């Protein structure tokens, strides 16, 4: 009797709260750090990216107008579900990044803790980053932070989960929506995170996750007129120049990224939250 043939998984994209196949029908094999086959991942096309941007734009009004406290509750629920799938995340990180099991577990724990950290900031952003401005005259002047809009994110290529959470969570915490392109060679933790998002309270379209090549999808994301900002972390330093040129046509904000690979284990701060906020200042006469 022959050995049983295992059934290989072919994962799909995550767009608008659903899991569609790539419009092109393309897939590519995902291997572990030793080159052994793990699964097939969908290879997103330009049409898939346009669909993801449309879903993010549609979801933006509801997500940005939700109370900060409610957004915090929703994001905390994501961390709860991640905790329940901790073993799966650890196995995928260990396989994709080629690290020992204990190291993988510590990276997963750090990713969950970081998600909780950003969830906790949702209802504190306005009070910390807003201001009552001193003015010389009979006026009130207030500055409040507002979400940027739709943010395109090229996730880190090396850090499959912790880096991914570090670039995605602050986008959602500020009230913006995201179209994220995962690590091409290490997409499995991103795919599992999309399943977590789908089974949490995150409204469809708030976070959209595509698997594919940043070099292929990045320029289309940069030139799309309905994307308000771009985080090119997962692109090479050479490709970032091209992305900035593509983004100039739509006067899009392109976030600066150090050429050196970031230390994703470093403690987070407010800098990533500031990147996805616009300052709105309102003047009002006293006594009117």
C-alpha positions, 0 to 999 in steps of 0.5 A: 500500500502506497504512502498517503499523498498530502493535500497541499493548501492553496491560500487565497487573498483577503479583500473586503472581508472575503477570501477571493482567488486571484483574478489572474488565477496565478499561484506560487509555491511557498517553501520553508527556510530549508526549501521544503514545500509548504503551500501555494499562495495566490499571486495578486494581480493589478486587478486584485490590487484595485479591488483591495483599494476600492474595498479600503476606500469604501470601509474608510468612512465607517472605520474613521468615524467609529469612536476611538474606544470602539476601535480599541475594542475591535483591535484588542479582539484581534489580539485575543484571537491571535493568542488563541492561534499562538501555536500556529503562528509560532510554527509558521514563523519557525518554518518561514524564518528558519528560527528555533521554536523558542525564538519563534514563540518569543516573536509571536508573543512580541507581535501579540503584545505589540498589537495590544499596545497599539490597540491601547493607544486608539483613545489616547491619540487625540489627547496626546497629539492634539492641542489647545493652541495659545493665540493672541486674540479673542479666539479658541484654536484647537488642533486635532489629529485625523486619519490619513485615509487609505494607506498602502503598505509593503510589509517587511520581507524578513520579519514575517509576523512581528514586522508585519504587525508593526507596520499594519497595527498603527494604520488601523489604530489611527482610523485609516484603512490598509491595503497590505502586500505581504512578504513574498517568500514568507507569506504564511503568517500574513495569511493566518493574520488575515484569517484572524481579522476575518473572524474578529470584529474588524469590518470588511475592507478595513484591512486587505492583505495581498500575497505577491511581489512587492516589486510588481504590486508596489508601483501600482499601489504608488500610482493609484489615485485613491491611495493617500499614503504609502509605506514602502518598508518591504521594497528595496532601497532602489525600488523606493526611488521608483515608488516615490516617482510613481507617487508624485503623480497623485501627490501621495505621501511616501513615508521615509524608511531607513535603508538598513533593516529595522530592529523589529524587536525594538520597543514601539513609540508614537512615531508610527502613529504620527505617520498616518495622521493629519493635523486639523486646526480649527479657529473659533471666536470667543463669545459667538 
